[in-house]
Amino acid sequence: MAMKKCIMCGKMFDPDQIVVESKNPFLDDDDEDMPKKTPSFCQMCEAKIRHEADDTRKGTKPM
């Protein structure tokens, strides 16, 4: 597949490489029939989004 542009930073990346790297080796190959969604963010922006999301989660309330 062709190179794709990250919608957040504009950096060019290969979505096929990200899909291969993020594949879970413990899952069965039966899930291969389902169509995969191509990523719109590069790995750096995706990591930044996940980090910010983890920081904004509410903590548990003490009882």
C-alpha positions as CSV (number, residue, x, y, z in Angstrom):
1,M,0.0,0.0,0.0
2,A,1.1,3.5,-0.6
3,M,2.4,5.9,2.0
4,K,-0.2,7.7,4.0
5,K,0.0,11.1,5.7
6,C,-0.7,11.4,9.5
7,I,-3.8,13.6,10.1
8,M,-2.2,15.1,13.2
9,C,1.4,16.0,12.3
10,G,1.5,15.5,8.6
11,K,4.4,13.0,8.7
12,M,4.4,10.3,6.0
13,F,4.1,6.7,7.3
14,D,3.4,3.2,6.0
15,P,0.1,1.9,7.4
16,D,0.9,-1.7,6.5
17,Q,4.0,-1.6,8.7
18,I,2.0,-0.4,11.7
19,V,-0.7,-3.2,11.2
20,V,2.0,-5.9,11.0
21,E,3.9,-4.5,14.1
22,S,0.7,-4.2,16.2
23,K,-0.6,-7.7,15.4
24,N,-1.1,-9.9,18.5
25,P,0.8,-13.2,18.0
26,F,-1.5,-14.9,20.6
27,L,-4.7,-14.5,18.6
28,D,-5.9,-17.1,16.2
29,D,-5.6,-16.4,12.5
30,D,-9.4,-16.8,12.2
31,D,-9.7,-13.1,12.6
32,E,-7.9,-12.5,9.3
33,D,-11.3,-12.6,7.5
34,M,-12.5,-9.4,9.1
35,P,-11.4,-6.2,7.3
36,K,-8.8,-4.2,9.1
37,K,-9.1,-0.4,9.6
38,T,-6.1,1.4,8.2
39,P,-4.5,3.7,10.8
40,S,-4.8,7.5,10.3
41,F,-2.1,8.5,12.8
42,C,1.6,7.7,12.8
43,Q,3.0,5.7,15.7
44,M,4.3,8.8,17.5
45,C,1.0,10.6,17.5
46,E,-0.9,7.5,18.5
47,A,1.4,7.0,21.5
48,K,1.0,10.7,22.4
49,I,-2.8,10.3,22.2
50,R,-2.8,7.2,24.4
51,H,-0.5,8.8,26.9
52,E,-2.7,11.9,27.2
53,A,-5.8,9.6,27.5
54,D,-4.2,7.6,30.4
55,D,-3.4,10.9,32.2
56,T,-7.0,12.1,32.1
57,R,-8.6,9.0,33.5
58,K,-10.3,9.5,36.9
59,G,-8.7,7.7,39.8
60,T,-10.7,5.4,42.1
61,K,-12.5,7.1,45.0
62,P,-11.6,5.9,48.5
63,M,-14.4,4.3,50.4
